Amino acid sequence: MTMLRTLAVPTLSLACFGCPTEEKTVYAPTQVMLSVDTNPTLRSELTALRFSLALREGDTWVSNEADVTLPRDVLKRWPVDIPVLPRRREDEYKQFEVVVDALAGERVLAQTRRITRFLPGELGELELSIEACPEATASAVCAEEGCRGLACKVCASSGQCVEVEETKPKQVTRIDEIGEDRSDAGIQPGRNPDAGKDATVPPPDPTSDACRGKGASDVVCDGAVLTVCGADGATAGSETCMSARQCELGRAKQKCAPCLPGTYRCTGAVLELCGADGQSFGAKTTCTSAALCNAEAGACTTEACLPNSKICAGDTLRVCSPDQKGFVDEKACGPGLCDAVAKECDVCQPSTKSCDGKSVKTCNAQGQGFTTQPCPAATPACIGSGVCAQCATAAECPAPANACMEATCDAAGKCGTKPKAMRSPCSGGFCDGTGQCIGCFADPDCVPDKPFCSQGTCVRCRGNADCDTRNFQICDKGQCVLGPGCGNGRVDPGEDCEVFVARAPGQQRWDQGNCDAKTCKRKLYQNCFADSTICGNTGLCAGNMNYCLPPTLPCGDTAWNGCPSAPGFGVTCGDGVRNPDLKGICHLVCAKDADCPSDMYCMTDRGVCWGLPRSMPD
């Protein structure tokens, strides 16, 4: 497919892709396809078609810088299809006018013109028929050269000159919805034709200040821009009306009012007046001829206007000149404040609301003054188009107790919270971006005595290798602590003694030959039932108790100071009273098995730890 011509205007593009083609083929995500036709006579006489565009910016029509002219030799199929597409996203909601001239050399044989608008995000089709009007005196064209907007006239199929009306295009099926190949398209869906082939058009922002605090289906007017709100402050749709008053009148139907109350138009000889709701024209009177129907004067007259009559020309209030040859400027009104019904300048748009600090300001029905009402304590902020809400900014919301959360004010003016940005400071270190305060993100965030970052906390160690293993340290929950081992200075499970544990004054220490420094097993009081030789030279295997005793005098002898201690167990010197056979012998005392070493049991009737198997008789 070959692009024959592209028309660049300040805000619109008009592109003809391979015109004409055997079938309609469109590519832009939002565009209107002009389907232009005429009668066989004109087709045979014309030498070219000329297309021109103008975009409505407020009350002004901005024309394109250059027209597009298609010679007759490319017009091989009728109707001729010409796509019109917006250059900017915001232009999707504006009116534009298209004028098509049938040319014979430099002479205009006939003309058609239409005011329309895009269907945002959709493809539309607008049918145009080029007609020549016999009643047009200078030529077969009804409008003066350079005329733009609703003030112009166009030739109808009846052959009469009638006023131009806005026509909405009909929606047609998207190419991408039927799976057609778009690989060779001059302008592809989702692409801006004036920003280069790799420039992607960003999606429209779904939120709008106009819809702040509004609910679904609410309608807001910002000057001439009519916005229909969705849920949660989103924008469901928007369009630019011909005037701010027509926006206000269109609220109920969620679309611009097609006409301004108090204005006239002529349909042939019928003088029609726009109704009070701005939704339609109604016949006021029928003039004796179409020539006498004067929409500007609002009467059947050949005079340009009636004495003292006033009209609005954009934002200017105009009055009929004394000689009735036309209107002259009387007063410049504020933007959108020329009241065509009351024939005066308003100070505000009737019934509209706005914010004045923390109060709602409402324009009265005549548009000549305001009433002000403070917002209540429960919703003290005024937002958007005069809506009382909890807040206008996050600063008006209470600060969360969580230092890693911050207050928010949403599009509906409701206070809420959200997590602070990652690494925001908090009392424990940093916010993690999810509302939690953590000590660290990485090792560099930590201090020398706790140099490692583990799961958001600075710790002394992440493994045993980070601790002093030579002194029995291990890593436990990020801290270096004393671990098990013979020689660590602590009697651990499975050990009988520890060689470096000091005892109370007057008691012997296990490190005085009574504890094996390699195994931390006791030497004295060691069970020798199975092997009496294990006592060696360090002690004797006491036959009646079966554990090792030192080879010394009986403990009752004055040459011996007492029994060697056994830390963790009770030791006594038998006095022969309860156990006559143990008189003068050091032995371990008990009340239950837990009072004895694990390889002995307690003879509860005698209160003595015994080294014999429990199954043997006493």
C-alpha positions in Angstrom: 0.0 0.0 0.0 1.4 3.4 -1.0 0.8 6.7 0.9 0.1 9.3 -1.8 -0.1 12.4 0.3 0.0 13.5 4.0 -1.5 16.8 5.0 0.0 18.3 8.2 -1.9 21.0 10.0 -1.3 22.5 13.4 -3.3 19.8 15.2 -4.7 17.4 12.6 -3.3 15.1 10.0 -5.1 14.1 6.8 -3.7 11.1 5.1 -4.7 9.3 1.9 -3.3 5.7 1.8 -3.3 4.4 -1.8 -6.3 6.5 -2.8 -8.4 5.2 -4.3 -8.4 1.5 -3.2 -10.7 -1.3 -3.9 -11.6 -1.6 -0.2 -11.6 0.7 2.7 -8.4 0.2 4.7 -7.6 2.3 7.8 -4.9 2.0 10.4 -4.9 4.8 13.0 -6.4 3.9 16.4 -8.7 7.0 16.2 -9.8 8.4 12.9 -12.7 9.4 10.7 -12.9 8.0 7.2 -14.4 10.6 4.8 -16.5 8.8 2.1 -16.8 11.5 -0.7 -19.2 11.2 -3.6 -20.9 13.3 -6.2 -23.1 13.0 -9.2 -22.0 11.6 -12.6 -22.1 15.1 -14.2 -19.7 16.6 -11.7 -17.4 13.5 -11.9 -17.1 14.1 -15.7 -16.4 17.8 -15.3 -14.0 18.0 -12.4 -10.3 17.9 -12.8 -9.4 17.5 -9.1 -10.7 17.3 -5.5 -9.3 19.7 -2.9 -9.5 18.9 0.8 -8.9 21.3 3.6 -9.3 21.1 7.4 -9.8 23.4 10.4 -9.7 22.5 14.1 -11.9 24.2 16.7 -9.7 25.7 19.5 -12.2 27.3 22.0 -14.1 29.9 19.9 -11.5 29.9 17.1 -11.1 27.7 14.0 -7.5 27.0 13.2 -7.1 26.2 9.5 -4.5 23.8 8.1 -1.4 25.4 6.5 -1.8 23.6 3.2 -4.6 21.8 1.3 -4.5 18.3 -0.3 -5.4 18.2 -3.9 -6.1 14.8 -5.6 -6.0 14.9 -9.5 -8.6 13.3 -11.5 -6.4 10.5 -12.7 -6.2 9.0 -9.2 -9.9 9.2 -8.6 -10.7 5.9 -10.3 -13.3 4.7 -7.7 -16.2 6.5 -6.2 -16.9 7.2 -3.4 -13.3 8.4 -2.6 -12.1 7.4 0.9 -9.9 9.8 2.8 -8.8 9.1 6.4 -8.6 12.0 8.9 -6.7 11.4 12.1 -5.8 13.5 15.2 -2.2 14.5 15.6 -2.4 14.9 19.4 -4.2 12.8 21.9 -6.2 15.7 23.2 -7.5 16.5 19.7 -9.6 13.4 19.8 -12.2 15.3 21.8 -12.3 18.5 19.6 -14.5 19.5 16.7 -13.0 19.8 13.2 -14.4 21.0 9.9 -13.6 19.4 6.5 -14.3 21.2 3.2 -14.1 19.4 -0.1 -14.1 21.4 -3.4 -14.7 19.9 -6.8 -12.3 21.8 -9.1 -12.2 22.5 -12.8 -8.8 24.0 -13.1 -8.8 26.8 -10.6 -12.6 27.2 -10.7 -14.7 25.7 -7.9 -17.6 23.8 -9.5 -19.2 22.6 -6.3 -18.5 22.2 -2.6 -19.4 20.2 0.5 -18.5 20.9 4.1 -19.2 19.2 7.4 -18.4 19.9 11.1 -17.8 16.7 13.0 -15.6 15.1 15.6 -13.6 11.9 16.3 -14.9 8.9 18.2 -12.0 8.6 20.7 -10.3 5.2 20.3 -12.7 4.2 17.5 -12.9 4.3 13.7 -15.8 6.4 12.3 -17.1 7.0 8.8 -18.6 10.2 7.5 -20.4 10.3 4.1 -20.1 13.5 2.1 -21.9 14.5 -1.1 -20.6 17.3 -3.3 -23.5 19.4 -4.6 -23.9 22.5 -6.7 -26.6 25.0 -5.7 -28.4 27.0 -8.4 -29.4 29.7 -5.8 -25.8 30.5 -5.0 -25.2 33.6 -7.2 -21.5 34.1 -7.3 -20.8 30.4 -8.0 -22.3 27.1 -7.2 -20.8 27.4 -3.7 -23.0 28.6 -0.8 -20.2 29.7 1.7 -17.9 32.7 1.2 -14.2 31.9 0.7 -12.5 31.4 4.1 -15.7 30.9 6.0 -15.4 28.5 8.9 -17.8 27.0 11.4 -21.6 27.0 11.9 -21.9 30.5 10.3 -21.2 29.0 6.9 -23.7 27.5 4.5 -23.5 24.4 2.4 -25.5 23.1 -0.6 -28.0 20.5 0.4 -29.2 17.7 -1.9 -32.3 19.8 -2.5 -30.2 22.4 -4.3 -30.7 25.0 -1.5 -28.1 26.6 0.7 -28.5 25.6 4.3 -26.5 26.1 7.4 -23.8 23.7 8.3 -24.6 21.3 11.2 -22.4 19.1 13.3 -22.7 15.5 12.1 -21.5 12.6 14.2 -19.6 9.9 12.2 -20.9 6.3 12.4 -18.7 3.7 14.0 -17.1 1.1 11.8 -15.1 -2.1 12.5 -11.5 -1.8 13.4 -8.9 -3.5 11.2 -7.2 -5.1 14.2 -10.5 -6.6 15.3 -10.7 -8.7 12.1 -7.1 -9.7 12.2 -5.9 -7.9 9.0 -2.1 -7.5 8.5 -0.8 -4.1 9.4 2.9 -4.6 8.8 3.1 -2.3 5.7 0.8 0.5 7.1 1.9 4.0 6.7 0.5 4.8 10.2 0.1 1.9 12.6 -2.3 1.6 15.5 -0.9 3.1 18.7 1.7 5.2 16.8 1.9 8.9 16.4 2.2 9.6 12.7 4.2 12.8 13.3 6.6 11.5 16.0 8.5 8.9 13.9 7.9 5.2 13.4 9.2 4.2 16.8 7.3 6.8 18.8 4.6 5.1 20.7 1.6 7.2 21.7 1.2 6.9 25.5 -2.3 5.8 26.8 -4.4 8.7 28.1 -4.3 9.4 31.8 -7.5 7.8 33.3 -7.7 10.3 36.1 -8.7 14.0 35.9 -8.7 16.9 38.3 -12.2 17.7 36.9 -13.5 14.4 38.3 -11.9 14.6 41.7 -14.5 13.8 44.3 -17.0 12.8 41.6 -18.8 9.5 41.2 -19.6 7.4 38.2 -21.7 9.2 35.5 -21.2 12.6 37.0 -20.6 15.3 34.4 -18.2 18.2 34.9 -17.7 21.3 32.7 -14.4 23.0 32.6 -15.1 25.9 30.3 -16.3 24.4 27.1 -14.8 20.9 27.9 -17.4 18.4 29.0 -16.1 15.5 31.0 -18.0 12.4 32.0 -16.6 10.8 35.1 -16.1 7.1 35.9 -15.6 5.4 39.2 -12.9 6.6 41.7 -12.2 9.9 39.9 -11.5 8.4 36.5 -12.4 10.0 33.3 -14.9 8.0 31.2 -15.1 10.4 28.3 -14.5 14.0 27.3 -15.5 16.4 24.5 -15.1 20.1 23.7 -18.4 21.9 23.2 -19.0 24.9 21.0 -19.3 27.1 24.1 -19.1 26.8 27.9 -22.9 27.4 28.0 -23.5 24.5 25.7 -21.4 22.4 28.0 -23.5 23.3 31.0 -26.7 22.6 29.0 -25.4 19.2 28.0 -24.8 17.9 31.5 -28.1 16.0 31.7 -27.5 14.1 28.5 -23.8 13.7 29.1 -23.0 15.4 25.8 -22.6 18.9 24.4 -25.8 20.7 23.7 -26.0 21.1 19.9 -27.1 24.8 20.0 -27.1 27.8 22.2 -30.5 29.0 23.6 -31.6 32.2 22.0 -29.7 31.6 18.7 -31.4 31.1 15.3 -30.8 29.2 12.1 -32.6 29.1 8.8 -33.7 25.9 7.1 -34.8 27.2 3.8 -37.4 29.8 4.6 -38.1 28.5 8.1 -36.6 30.6 10.9 -35.7 28.2 13.8 -34.9 29.1 17.4 -32.8 27.0 19.7 -34.8 25.8 22.7 -34.1 26.7 26.3 -32.4 23.4 26.9 -30.1 23.8 23.9 -31.0 20.4 22.6 -32.8 21.2 19.4 -34.1 24.0 17.1 -37.8 24.6 16.8 -39.6 26.5 14.1 -40.4 30.1 15.1 -41.8 31.4 11.8 -41.7 30.8 8.1 -40.5 33.7 6.0 -41.9 34.4 2.5 -38.7 33.3 1.0 -35.4 31.8 2.0 -33.7 35.1 1.1 -35.7 36.8 3.9 -34.8 34.3 6.5 -32.1 36.0 8.6 -30.6 33.8 11.3 -28.2 36.5 12.6 -31.0 39.1 13.0 -33.4 36.4 14.2 -36.2 37.7 11.9 -37.5 37.6 8.4 -35.8 40.7 7.1 -33.3 41.9 4.6 -31.7 44.1 7.2 -28.6 42.8 8.8 -30.2 43.1 12.3 -33.1 44.6 14.2 -32.9 47.8 16.2 -31.2 47.3 19.7 -30.9 43.6 19.1 -27.9 41.9 20.6 -25.9 38.8 19.9 -22.9 37.0 21.2 -19.9 36.6 18.9 -17.7 34.3 20.8 -16.9 36.2 24.0 -18.0 39.5 22.7 -21.5 41.0 23.2 -22.5 42.9 20.0 -25.4 45.3 19.4 -27.2 46.2 16.1 -25.8 49.4 14.6 -28.1 52.4 14.3 -28.3 51.9 10.5 -29.1 48.2 10.9 -26.4 47.3 8.5 -24.7 45.0 11.0 -23.6 44.4 14.6 -20.9 46.3 16.3 -19.0 45.3 19.5 -20.6 46.6 22.7 -18.6 44.8 25.4 -15.9 42.1 25.8 -17.1 39.4 28.2 -15.0 37.0 30.1 -14.2 33.6 28.5 -17.4 31.7 27.8 -19.5 34.4 29.6 -21.4 36.0 26.8 -25.1 35.1 27.5 -26.9 34.9 24.2 -30.3 34.4 26.0 -30.1 37.3 28.4 -28.1 39.4 25.9 -25.6 40.4 28.5 -22.2 39.4 29.9 -22.3 37.0 32.8 -19.9 37.0 35.7 -19.9 33.2 35.9 -21.5 30.2 34.3 -25.0 29.7 35.8 -25.3 27.0 38.4 -21.7 26.0 38.2 -19.7 25.3 41.3 -16.1 26.0 42.2 -13.8 26.1 45.2 -13.0 29.2 47.2 -10.5 28.0 49.7 -12.4 25.5 51.9 -15.8 26.8 50.7 -18.0 25.9 47.7 -18.9 28.8 45.5 -22.0 28.5 43.4 -22.9 30.7 40.5 -26.6 31.8 40.6 -29.1 30.8 37.8 -28.7 34.2 36.1 -24.9 34.0 36.0 -24.7 37.3 37.7 -23.4 36.4 41.2 -22.2 33.8 43.7 -23.3 32.2 46.9 -20.6 30.7 49.2 -21.0 27.8 51.6 -18.2 26.5 53.9 -17.5 22.8 53.8 -18.6 20.8 56.9 -16.2 19.6 59.5 -16.4 16.0 58.3 -15.4 17.0 54.8 -13.5 20.2 55.3 -11.6 20.4 51.9 -13.0 21.7 48.7 -11.8 19.9 45.6 -12.4 19.7 41.8 -15.5 21.5 40.7 -16.8 22.4 44.1 -17.0 19.1 46.0 -16.5 18.9 49.8 -14.1 16.0 50.7 -11.8 14.8 53.5 -8.8 16.3 51.8 -7.4 18.2 48.9 -3.8 17.2 49.5 -2.1 14.5 51.6 -0.9 17.2 54.0 -4.5 17.5 55.2 -4.6 13.8 56.3 -3.5 12.4 59.7 0.0 11.0 59.8 0.1 7.2 60.2 1.5 5.8 63.4 3.8 3.5 61.3 6.9 5.6 60.4 7.2 3.7 57.2 3.8 4.7 55.9 2.7 8.1 54.6 -0.7 9.8 54.2 -2.3 10.0 50.8 -5.3 11.8 49.4 -6.9 10.0 46.5 -8.8 11.4 43.5 -12.1 11.2 45.4 -10.6 13.4 48.2 -10.4 10.4 50.7 -7.5 10.0 53.1 -5.5 6.8 53.0 -2.0 5.6 53.4 0.8 4.1 51.3 4.3 2.7 52.0 7.1 5.2 52.0 9.8 5.0 49.4 12.5 2.4 49.9 15.4 3.6 52.2 13.3 6.3 53.8 14.7 6.7 57.4 12.9 5.1 60.3 13.8 4.5 64.0 15.3 1.1 63.3 17.1 2.0 60.1 15.4 2.1 56.7 11.9 1.6 55.3 11.8 -1.4 53.0 9.1 0.0 50.6 6.4 -2.3 51.9 5.7 -0.4 55.1 8.2 -2.2 57.3 11.2 -0.7 59.1 14.3 -2.9 58.7 17.9 -2.5 59.9 19.7 -2.9 56.6 19.5 -3.8 52.9 23.1 -4.8 52.5 26.3 -5.3 54.6 27.5 -1.7 54.1 24.4 -0.5 56.1 25.7 -2.3 59.2 28.1 -1.3 62.0 31.5 -2.9 62.9 30.2 -5.0 65.9 27.4 -6.3 63.7 28.9 -6.2 60.2 26.5 -8.6 58.3 23.0 -7.9 56.9 20.7 -10.9 57.2 17.0 -10.7 56.3 16.9 -6.9 57.1 18.8 -7.2 60.4 22.4 -6.4 61.2 24.0 -9.5 62.9 27.4 -10.5 64.3 27.6 -13.7 62.2 26.0 -15.6 59.4 27.8 -18.9 60.0 30.3 -20.5 62.5 33.2 -19.3 60.4 32.4 -15.7 61.4 33.0 -16.6 65.2 36.0 -17.6 67.3 35.8 -21.3 66.8 39.2 -21.9 68.5 37.5 -20.9 71.7 34.4 -23.0 71.0 32.2 -20.2 69.6 29.4 -21.0 67.2 26.9 -18.8 65.3 23.4 -19.0 66.8 20.7 -16.7 65.4 23.2 -14.1 64.2 25.1 -14.1 67.5 28.5 -15.7 68.4 27.8 -17.9 71.5 29.7 -20.6 73.4 29.3 -23.9 71.8 29.7 -27.5 73.2 33.1 -29.1 73.5 35.5 -30.5 76.0 37.5 -27.6 77.4 34.9 -24.9 76.9 34.7 -24.3 80.6 31.1 -25.7 80.8 29.8 -29.2 81.6 27.8 -30.0 78.5 25.4 -32.9 77.9 27.4 -36.1 77.5 30.3 -34.8 79.7 30.9 -35.7 83.3 33.2 -32.9 84.1 35.1 -29.9 82.8 38.8 -29.5 83.6 38.7 -25.7 83.8 35.6 -25.3 86.1 36.6 -23.9 89.5 34.7 -25.1 92.5 33.8 -23.6 95.9 36.7 -23.0 98.3 37.7 -26.1 100.2 36.5 -28.4 97.4 38.7 -30.3 95.0 38.7 -29.4 91.4 38.1 -31.8 88.6 41.3 -30.6 87.0 43.3 -32.0 89.9 43.6 -35.4 88.3 40.0 -36.3 88.5 38.8 -35.4 85.0 40.1 -36.5 81.6 41.0 -33.3 79.8 40.5 -34.9 76.3 37.1 -36.5 76.9 35.7 -34.6 79.9 34.8 -37.9 81.5 35.4 -38.4 85.2 38.2 -40.6 86.5 37.1 -40.9 90.1 33.7 -42.3 90.7 33.9 -43.8 87.2 31.8 -47.0 86.7 34.2 -50.0 86.8 31.7 -52.8 87.0 32.5 -54.1 83.6 36.2 -53.5 83.7 37.9 -53.0 87.1 41.2 -52.1 85.4 40.0 -48.8 84.0 40.7 -47.2 87.4 44.4 -47.8 86.7 46.9 -46.2 89.0 44.6 -43.3 89.7 42.2 -45.2 91.9 40.6 -48.4 92.9 37.4 -50.1 91.9 35.4 -50.2 95.1 33.9 -53.7 95.0 30.7 -52.9 96.9 29.9 -49.8 94.7 31.7 -50.5 91.4 33.3 -47.1 90.8 36.8 -45.8 91.0 38.1 -44.4 94.3 41.5 -42.8 95.0 44.1 -45.2 96.6 44.2 -43.4 99.9 43.2 -44.0 103.4 39.6 -44.3 104.4 37.8 -40.9 104.3 37.2 -41.1 108.0 41.0 -41.2 108.8 42.4 -38.0 110.0 45.2 -38.2 107.5 42.7 -37.6 104.7 40.8 -34.3 104.4 37.7 -35.8 102.9 36.2 -37.1 99.6 37.1 -35.8 96.2 34.2 -33.6 94.9 32.0 -34.6 92.0 30.5 -31.4 90.6 26.9 -32.0 89.9 26.5 -35.0 92.2 26.3 -35.4 95.9 29.4 -37.0 97.7 29.7 -38.1 101.3 32.0 -40.2 103.5 30.1 -43.2 104.9 29.7 -43.0 108.7 28.5 -46.6 109.0 25.2 -45.6 110.5 22.8 -46.1 107.5 25.2 -48.2 105.4 27.6 -50.1 107.8 29.4 -51.5 104.8 30.3 -48.1 103.5 31.9 -46.7 106.6 35.0 -44.7 105.6 34.3 -45.0 101.9 33.5 -42.0 99.7 30.4 -42.6 97.7 27.7 -40.8 95.7 24.4 -40.2 97.4 21.0 -40.0 95.8 17.3 -40.0 96.2 16.5 -41.0 92.6 18.2 -42.2 89.4 18.5 -38.6 88.1 20.9 -37.9 91.0 23.4 -40.4 89.7 25.6 -40.5 86.6 23.9 -41.9 83.5 25.8 -45.2 83.8 24.6 -45.9 87.4 21.3 -46.1 89.2 20.1 -45.1 92.6 19.5 -47.6 95.3 16.8 -45.6 96.9 16.5 -47.7 100.1 20.1 -47.0 100.9 20.4 -43.6 99.2 23.6 -44.6 97.3 24.5 -44.5 93.6 25.4 -48.0 92.4 27.5 -49.2 89.6 26.0 -52.7 89.4 23.4 -53.5 86.8 19.9 -53.0 88.1 19.0 -56.6 87.4 21.6 -58.0 89.8 20.7 -58.7 93.4 21.9 -56.4 96.2 
